[in-house]
Amino acid sequence: MDTGRFRIRAFHTPLVEKILNSPMGTDAYFNIQAVEKSWIRGDIDSGILPVGEVSGLISDIESAKQIIDEMVGAS
């Protein structure tokens, strides 16, 4: 996603899809208020969430318990 200032890999949400299909720029969605709501408060529908390259490797979402059990070898 090109924010006009730099390019980022964005977490795909309905908002990001709307932005990608809109002729308007990203400034309305990439400002300090949107960043605070989405990055700090966790409201993923309020702004653009940058993600790293590894996000493309995620195939399933597990609970914290499942991850810890797998790490310590519990079944």
C-alpha positions as CSV (number, residue, x, y, z in Angstrom):
1,M,0.0,0.0,0.0
2,D,1.4,3.4,-1.0
3,T,0.6,6.0,1.7
4,G,2.1,8.8,-0.3
5,R,5.1,9.1,2.0
6,F,6.2,5.5,2.0
7,R,5.1,2.0,1.0
8,I,3.9,-0.5,3.6
9,R,2.5,-4.0,3.7
10,A,-1.0,-3.6,5.2
11,F,-3.1,-6.1,7.2
12,H,-6.1,-6.8,4.9
13,T,-9.2,-5.5,6.5
14,P,-12.5,-4.2,4.9
15,L,-11.1,-0.6,5.4
16,V,-7.9,-1.5,3.5
17,E,-9.9,-3.0,0.7
18,K,-12.1,0.2,0.6
19,I,-8.9,2.3,0.4
20,L,-7.3,0.2,-2.3
21,N,-10.5,0.5,-4.5
22,S,-10.9,4.2,-3.9
23,P,-9.4,7.0,-6.0
24,M,-8.9,9.1,-2.9
25,G,-5.6,9.0,-1.1
26,T,-4.7,7.4,2.2
27,D,-4.2,10.6,4.3
28,A,-7.7,10.4,5.7
29,Y,-7.0,6.9,7.1
30,F,-3.3,7.3,8.0
31,N,-3.2,10.1,10.5
32,I,-2.4,10.4,14.2
33,Q,-6.0,9.7,15.3
34,A,-6.3,6.6,13.1
35,V,-2.9,5.3,14.2
36,E,-3.8,5.7,17.9
37,K,-7.1,3.9,17.5
38,S,-5.7,1.0,15.4
39,W,-2.1,0.6,16.6
40,I,-2.5,1.4,20.3
41,R,-6.1,0.6,21.1
42,G,-6.3,-2.4,18.7
43,D,-9.3,-1.2,16.7
44,I,-8.4,-2.8,13.4
45,D,-11.3,-1.1,11.6
46,S,-10.1,2.4,12.3
47,G,-6.8,2.6,10.4
48,I,-4.1,1.0,8.4
49,L,-2.2,-1.7,10.2
50,P,1.3,-2.3,8.9
51,V,2.5,-5.9,8.9
52,G,5.8,-7.6,8.1
53,E,6.6,-10.0,5.3
54,V,6.1,-13.0,7.7
55,S,2.4,-12.3,7.8
56,G,2.1,-14.0,4.5
57,L,3.4,-17.2,6.1
58,I,0.6,-17.4,8.7
59,S,-1.8,-20.2,7.8
60,D,-3.8,-20.6,11.0
61,I,-4.6,-18.8,14.1
62,E,-4.1,-20.6,17.4
63,S,-5.0,-19.6,21.0
64,A,-2.2,-18.6,23.3
65,K,-2.7,-21.9,25.2
66,Q,-2.2,-24.0,22.0
67,I,1.0,-22.1,21.2
68,I,2.4,-22.6,24.8
69,D,1.4,-26.3,24.8
70,E,3.2,-26.8,21.5
71,M,6.3,-25.0,22.8
72,V,6.6,-27.0,26.0
73,G,5.6,-30.3,24.3
74,A,2.3,-30.8,26.1
75,S,-0.4,-32.6,24.2
